[in-house]
Amino acid sequence: IGAVPDQGHSLLMELGEIDAKDADSLSKAGASAEILGQFLNAEGARVDSEINQRTLGLSLEQLRRHRIVAVAGGIQKVEATRAVVASGLLKGLITDEEVARQLVGLLRRTSTSA
């Protein structure tokens, strides 16, 4: 699970896979997370962005047919992790205690406000 540049560190930017123009485009599209090259919004839906259109890899529909276990740790990954969990793609999640506590808190707030 990857955080998007707006959330701080972005491995894809560090590796030169995306640039500042891509980061701006993702921000405007409402991207909150990246998983396997696909950028998602806070609700877990694929964002409408040029970078998603040029990504080589499995589509979200194809990913749903696989058993995906994601790894994400660090407080900077909470929002990205929440978005990926919301996507319904995951069969499992490996994370640290702080992220787990934050996710449970977010889920509780969401369920009580619904």
C-alpha positions in Angstrom: 0.0 0.0 0.0 1.4 3.3 -1.0 0.7 6.8 0.3 0.3 9.5 -2.3 2.6 12.5 -2.5 0.1 14.7 -0.6 0.5 12.4 2.4 4.2 12.9 2.7 6.6 10.2 1.5 5.9 8.6 -1.9 8.1 5.7 -2.9 6.9 6.1 -6.5 8.2 9.7 -6.5 11.4 8.6 -4.8 12.0 6.0 -7.5 11.2 8.5 -10.3 8.1 6.5 -11.4 5.9 9.6 -11.0 6.9 13.3 -11.1 5.5 16.5 -9.7 3.1 16.9 -12.6 1.7 13.4 -11.9 1.5 14.2 -8.2 -0.5 17.3 -8.9 -2.8 15.4 -11.2 -3.4 12.7 -8.5 -4.1 15.4 -5.9 -6.6 17.1 -8.2 -8.2 13.7 -8.9 -8.6 13.0 -5.1 -6.1 10.1 -4.9 -5.6 8.8 -1.3 -3.8 5.5 -1.9 -1.8 3.4 -4.4 -2.0 -0.4 -4.6 -0.2 -2.4 -7.3 0.0 0.7 -9.6 -3.6 1.7 -9.2 -4.5 5.0 -7.5 -7.7 5.1 -5.4 -9.7 7.8 -3.7 -10.7 7.7 0.0 -13.7 5.5 -0.7 -11.5 2.9 -2.4 -12.6 3.6 -6.0 -10.1 4.1 -8.8 -9.5 7.8 -9.5 -10.0 9.2 -13.0 -6.4 10.2 -13.7 -4.1 9.9 -16.7 -1.6 8.0 -14.6 -4.1 5.3 -14.0 -4.8 5.0 -17.7 -1.2 4.5 -18.5 -0.4 2.0 -15.7 0.6 -1.4 -16.9 -0.7 -4.1 -14.7 -3.8 -5.8 -13.5 -7.0 -3.8 -13.4 -9.0 -3.5 -10.2 -11.5 -6.0 -11.7 -8.7 -8.5 -12.3 -7.2 -7.8 -8.9 -10.5 -8.7 -7.2 -10.1 -12.2 -8.5 -6.9 -12.7 -6.5 -6.1 -13.2 -2.9 -4.2 -10.0 -2.0 -2.6 -9.6 1.4 -1.2 -6.0 1.8 1.6 -4.7 4.0 1.5 -1.2 5.3 3.1 0.4 8.3 3.7 3.8 9.8 1.3 6.5 10.8 1.7 8.3 7.4 0.0 5.3 5.8 -3.3 5.4 7.8 -5.4 7.2 5.2 -3.9 5.2 2.3 -4.5 1.9 4.2 -8.1 2.9 5.0 -8.8 3.7 1.3 -7.4 0.3 0.2 -9.4 -1.5 2.8 -12.5 0.3 1.6 -11.8 -0.9 -1.9 -12.6 -4.5 -0.9 -9.5 -5.8 -2.7 -7.8 -7.2 0.3 -8.1 -10.6 1.9 -5.6 -9.7 4.6 -3.6 -6.8 6.0 -0.3 -6.9 7.8 0.3 -3.6 9.7 1.7 -2.2 12.9 -0.2 -1.5 16.1 -0.5 2.3 15.6 -2.0 1.9 12.1 -4.3 -0.8 13.4 -5.5 1.4 16.3 -6.1 4.4 13.9 -8.0 2.2 11.4 -10.3 0.9 14.2 -10.9 4.4 15.4 -11.8 5.6 11.9 -14.1 2.6 11.4 -15.8 3.3 14.7 -16.4 6.9 13.8 -17.7 6.0 10.4 -20.1 3.4 11.8 -21.5 5.7 14.5 -22.1 8.5 12.0 -23.9 6.3 9.5 
